[in-house]
């Protein structure tokens, strides 16, 4: 499977920005105004000092060409591009590759990813992975902060 979520180093390279500018835009809630709507935060809890942002690569590549075709798309449509609807389950290694995470990070997130042991291997349902992405989308996080205030 070709991963379509990438880490901040790839995002910075695609955008031609230093990584600190990408982090600053994410922390300031400025990514959407800069044309990046599809960013996910995989950080593990508030005490986690390191931001684990994942960017949807097609949007980055379009943004680099000053094109913004994905700005008004629905979250479910984007998730379907990340996790094909034709798949109902993903093996642990596929999740690591798709989400560009390490084995240890996946294990730290396992309760939230809600994996299942099948035939001696960790397996994750598309439904649970889609719910994880929905919760971790910066748009969802921004909406939660607005409601809490």
N, C-alpha and C positions, 0 to 999 in steps of 0.2 A: 504494500500500500504506500502510496505517495503521501507523506505528511503535508498538510496544508496549514497547520499551525506552526509558527516559528517563534524562536526566542528573540529577545531584545537585540542581540548582536546582529542577527539577520535583518531585523526591522530597521535598525540604525543604518546598516549598509544600503538597504534598498531605498531608504528615504534620503540618504546623504546627510543625516544628522548625527551628532555625537550621542552616545547612549544616554548620557546624563540629561540631554534635552528631551529624549523620548520619555524617560522616567519622570522628569519635571512636568511634562505635558499630561502624563497619566495621573500624577499626584494632584495636579491642579484642575483635573477634570476638563482639560483643554483639547483632548484628542478628537472629540467629535467635531469641534469647531475647526480643527485642522484637517478634517475630512477622513478621520479614522474611526468608524463606528464599531468595528468588530474586533475588540480586544478583550481578552479574558485574563483574570487574575487567579493563578493557581497557587498563590502563597498559602502557607499552612498556618493560619491563625494570626491574630494581631501581634503576638510576640515574635513572629517570624520577621527578622530584620531585612531579609532579602526579598525584593519583589520578584515574583515569578510570573511575568506577563507573557501571554501568548497572543500573537497577531495572526490574523487570517491573511495568508500570503497573497491570494488573488487581489485583495484590496490594496495591499502594499505595492504590488506591481503596477496596478492601475494608478495609484496615487503618484508613483514616481513619474508617470507620463502625464500628470496633471489632469487625470480623468477620475471622476468620482461616481461610477455607475452603481455602487452598492450602498450608497448612503441611506436610501429609503426602503431597503429590503426588510423583510420580516426576519426575526431571529430564527424561527423554525426553518426557513428556507436556507439560511446560512448553515445551521446545524446539519441539515440534510446534505450539504456540500462537504461537510467535515466527516460526518458519519452517514454513509449511504443508507437510504431507507431499505435497500434490498438485503441488508444484513441485520440479523436480530441479535447476534452475539459476537463479541470480540475477545480474542485471547489476550492475556496479559501483555505479551510482547507487542501485539498490535496496538494496544492502548498506549504503551510506552512510546512507540514510534509515532502514532497519530498525534499525541499530545506533546511530543518532544520532552518527555520526562524520564527521569532515571527510575530504575526499579525501586530504590529506597523511597523516592518521592511518592510513587504510586502506592506503596505499602503504607506510608503516612496518611495518604488520602483514602485508604481502602474503605473505612467506615462510610465515608461520604459517597464513594464510587459504588459501594454496595455490591462487591464482587461475589461470585459464587464458585465453589469448588466443584468442577465437573471432570470426571475421568482423571483425577489427580492434578488438574491444572486450574489456575484461576481464570475465570471467564466473567465478562462483564456484559450486561444486556445493553442494547442500544438505548432503551428507555431510560435506564439509570445514568448512562453517560450523557444523554441529551439533557436530563434534569441537572446534572452536575454543571454542564456548560451554561445552562440557563442561569443557575445560581451564581456562577463565576463570571458572567458577562459584565463588563464595567457599566453598561447601560442599566442592568438590573441593580447593581450596587449603588449607582447614582440615584436611582429611583427610591431605593430603601433609605438612603441618607436623607432625602427630601421628606419622606414620610415621617421619619424619626424626629426631624427638627421641629 
